[in-house]
Amino acid sequence: MKIAIFIDGGYLGKILQKYNHNIDFSRLAREMSQDKEILRTYYYNCLPYQSNPPTQEEKERFSKAQKFHYALERLPRFEVREGRLARRGNEYEQKGIDTLLSIDMVNLSASGKISDAVLLAGDSDFIPAVRVSKEHGVNIFLYHDRDKSNFHDALWRICDERIAIDLIFLDKVKR
């Protein structure tokens, strides 16, 4: 059977920023696939917020993110799913990412298209999708930040296998 890889781009971005690392996304997918055939790698994120009218800095940041998403989509078996950013005071909040990822994971699991799923995330909102996917016989591999304060313990516990992302792992997939 095949494996599908689900990457929460916001979560991964925080890990990469913390370790000050750049990665090769094709290498990342190959490393996480554990030599299984990859059905697809899904990358979920939001384009940066732009005010109305956007500042020059916002335009540049938005354009850079669009180019990055376009480059990912050009990789074999990669698909980008975009949510949206909502502004809450001085903070920005992703909207739709958890839902998109959960729906994709459950649909692929229920349809029998995958035997294994990799989830690179830390949010407890994914627990119901993991639970349903496991009920369909899918093995769930959680890739998470090594720092326990950066992922939800209940998500860690419900997954079948857990792999901590640290400098050793990041060096394997560096650009």
N, C-alpha and C positions, 0 to 999 in steps of 0.2 A: 504494500500500500504506500501511500504518499504522506508527506508531512506538509503542513501549512505553517507559516511563520507570521505572527501578529506582533507588530512593533508599535508601541505607544511612543511616538516621536518626541513628545514633550518630556516624557520620563527619560528616554535615552539621551536627549539633549542635556538634561541636568547631570547625568552621569558623565558624559563626555566633557562637559564644562568643568566638573569637579576634578577630573583627572587630567584636564587640559590635553585631550587626545582628539585626533582626527582619524576616522576609520574608513575603510573600503567596504561599502555596503554589500558588494558581491561576496567578499571574503566573510563578512559577518553572517550572511545567510548560509554559506557553505559550512561554516564552523558550527552554527546552531542546528543545522540539519542532521548532524551526526551520520553523514554518509547515506541518508535516506533520500529518495527522489523528492524534490521539492515541487509541490503542486504550484504554489505561489507564495511570494513574500508580500505581505500587506503592511504598508507604512501609513500610520494615522497621525495627522497633525493639522494645525491651523496655520493659515497665512497670517502674518503680523497684522496687528490693528492699524488702521489708517483713520485719522480724523477727517472731517469734511470741512474745508478742503485739506488734503494731506500735506504735511510739510515735505520738504525735499528729502530729509532724512528718512521719513516714513516711506516715501516713494522708493528710495534706494533699497531699504530693508525689505520691502514687499517684493520688488523686482528680483532681488537676490534669492529670496525664499521660493518664488515661482520658478526660477532657473534651477534651483536645487531639486524641487519636486519634479520638474520636467526631466532632469538628468536621471533621477531614480526610476521614472516610468520607462526610460529607454533601456534599463537593465533587463536582462532576460527574466521573465516570470516575476516581475515586480509590479505592484499596483499601489498607487497613492490614493488615500481616501482623506478628503479634507472636511474638517468641521469648521466652526467659526469661532472667533473670539468675541466675547462680550466684555465690555468695560464696566467694572463695579468700583466706583470711586477712583482711586489711583491704581487699582489692581485689574488684571486681565484674567478672564476665566475661559477655559476651553469649553465649548458646547458641541455636543454631538459625537465626540470622539469615542467615548466609552460605549455608546449605543451602536455606532457603526461597527466597531470591533466585535462587540458581543454578538450582533446579528450575523456577521460573517462567520464567526467561530461556530455558532450553533447551526447555521445552515449547512456548512461544510461537514460538520459532524453528523447531523441528522440524515444527510443525503448519502452518507457512506463514502464520500470522496476522499476522506483522509483517515489514517489510522493513528496519527500523532499530530499534536499541535504544540508549537513553541509560542509562549507568551512572554514578551519582554515588557513588563509593566510592574506597577507596585500598588495599584489602586484596588481597594476592596469592592468597588463597583463591578469588577469582573467575576466575582465569585459565582453568581447565578449562571453565567455562561459557561464557566469551568464545570460546574456541577452538572449541567445538562449535557455538555460534551462528554463528560465521563460516563454518564448514563447511556450514551450511544457507543460506548466502548473505546473512546479516543483517549490515548495517553497524553497527559498534559505536562510539558516541560516548562518550568518557570525560570526565566533568566531575570535576575534582580541585582540591584546594587548590593554590594558587600555590607554596607552600613545598614544595620537592622532598623534604624530610624527612618529609612527612606523606602520602606515597603510595608504593606499591611501584613501582620502576622497571620491573620485568618486566610489570606490569599496564599501565603507560603504553605500553610498546613494543608490546604485542600488539593494542591497540585501533587502530581505523582512523583516528579523529580524536580530538584531545585539546583540551579547552577548560579553561583555568585559571580558577578562581573567585577573583576579587579584588574590591576595593571597587567598581570600575566595574561589574562584573557584578551584585554585590549591590545596588547602587543602582537597577538596572533592575527588580529584583524586590522592592524593599522594601515593607513594609506601611505 
